Amino acid sequence: MPLWLRKFTFQQISDIKKQEAEAMKGKMKGKGTNIDLANPDKSKIPKQAFNPPTNKSLKSTPNYVSKASKK
């Protein structure tokens, strides 16, 4: 691959990645929580970060056959 083509390709990929990063930054603006770990505000901390599975989902029947087939 010629050097000029390699530089051009790298520049095009770099520009596209920068545009994607800016679009994601604009999309994510205002979402999420910003918590100062040195001086946290208790009202900004989520109540429960992880929802554990319920007992109903743990007792569900398996969706596979556990016995060997008879021939």
URFEN-V62858 format. One record per pair of residues at least 24 apart in sequence whose ideal C-beta (glycine too) atoms are under 10 Angstrom apart, sorted by the first residue. I is the first residue (numbers start at 1). J is the second residue. If there is no record, write none. Layout:
# URFEN-V62858
i->I j->J
i->I j->J
This chain:
# URFEN-V62858
none
